[in-house]
Amino acid sequence: GNSVTQMEGPVTLSEEAFLTINCTYTATGYPSLFWYVQYPGEGLQLLLKATKADDKGSNKGFEATYRKETTSFHLEKGSVQVSDSAVYFCALSEENYGQNFVFGPGTRLSVLP
Amino acid sequence: NAGVTQTPKFQVLKTGQSMTLQCAQDMNHEYMSWYRQDPGMGLRLIHYSVGAGITDQGEVPNGYNVSRSTTEDFPLRLLSAAPSQTSVYFCASRQQGKWANEQFFGPGTRLTVL
């Protein structure tokens, strides 16, 4: 069945460091891919998405490129801030899978000043 | 526009008690779902609904019931709470018909079963 694997962390970085959170997926068809962010005590909110191969999603300085050949959707940011401290979830949704989302386990990021 | 709302925010139950977690959305979304979030396991789908009167099971449905009598509301019922149901529960909604539509999440209900 469909699945999402991501580095679990926790990841601790200094402010202005470069961030990469790896995400790989398994799907039977052609999924859409998402990154969600969860700030402490809150629900999940969409960070970015990509709907087809080679698409790049971007938002708030974060980027991720849909790589079909490596089944990956790695999240990157060139210079993290303390306010980026949160849990990040990679997810996929596929029409052949009832359009339900499948989430990775989440990666906790802590950014130190 | 309140988005997705959930009540209560926190709840403590004893084993065997029953309760209903409330979820409502005001975006006229056809698709609604319930997830539980446990450490290291991401979010797992409990039940979902593609419209009023239509519900289906997700990955971990045992011990939970749902109904969808209106487009706006999608309550989750725990029939006889067990410690294994201690978790954070999230309700979500989105437009139906295109799988690339984002899901909108509520703030969550933190449930502890003693």
Interface residues (C-beta under 8 A of the other chain):
Chain A: V4 E8 P31 S32 F34 G41 E42 G43 L44 Q45 L46 K49 T51 F89 S93 E94 E95 G98 Q99 N100 F101 F103 G104 P105 G106
Chain B: V4 Y31 S33 Y35 G40 M41 G42 L43 R44 L45 Y48 D56 G58 F90 A92 Q96 W99 A100 E102 Q103 F105 G106 P107 G108
